[in-house]
Amino acid sequence: MKVNLLSRLEIKKNYNEIFNSKIDIPQYIGNEKIFSGMKHPIYTNKKIIGSWHEGSEKDIQKAINSSLSVYWSNISWADRAYLFLKAADLISGPYRSIINAATIRCKSHFKVCELIFSLRFNVFYTNKIFNKQPRLGFVVARTPFNIALPALMGNVVLWIPSEKQLAYVLMEIFKKSGFPDGIINCSF
């Protein structure tokens, strides 16, 4: 019971910090955060809580070029798996309340436990199919859940997320986990 209360207080603290700040969400391309200037508002209950930057055709091409210049498939499967497991550990530990708060703020039906499970399950599943499935090189992904499997297989990913605010936090977690720049690019 005490743990739940502390967890709730931490989520509430993070929620209040997020709610009282207007976040400006960039694209993540290579080692850059791109603020295109083509901003779109993010609303909660008719209140603008932040904005995200739309990618241009030039930004998308830059993301593709950035991804193709990275030799991710040359990194061992075990090292790639380690990075995803490290991201899952960060999400289940120090970032759990931040992701929960961001999820509440953007009125998402997304659940932190689903993301943690997805990252860990993809590592388990990839281990079973790794030598049987060819790598494609480059994949475009639409949601938080289908970025892990292609990247674990050695592909680079251009991620076009639907939950912009959540993507912002996840990209920071991937960076902290040690993902090389350009493995997962994020454009809207």
Sequence and secondary structure as in RCSB ss.txt:
>XXXX:A:sequence
MKVNLLSRLEIKKNYNEIFNSKIDIPQYIGNEKIFSGMKHPIYTNKKIIGSWHEGSEKDIQKAINSSLSVYWSNI
SWADRAYLFLKAADLISGPYRSIINAATIRCKSHFKVCELIFSLRFNVFYTNKIFNKQPRLGFVVARTPFNIALP
ALMGNVVLWIPSEKQLAYVLMEIFKKSGFPDGIINCSF
>XXXX:A:secstr
 HHHHHHHHHHHHHHHHHHTS EEE EEETTEEE  S EEEEEETTEEEEEEE   HHHHHHHHHHHHT  GGGS
 HHHHHHHHHHHHHHHHTTTHHHHHHHHHHTT    HHHHHHHHHHHHHHHHHHTTTS   SEEEE SGGGSHHH
HHTT EEEE  S HHHHHHHHHHHHHHT  TTSEEE  
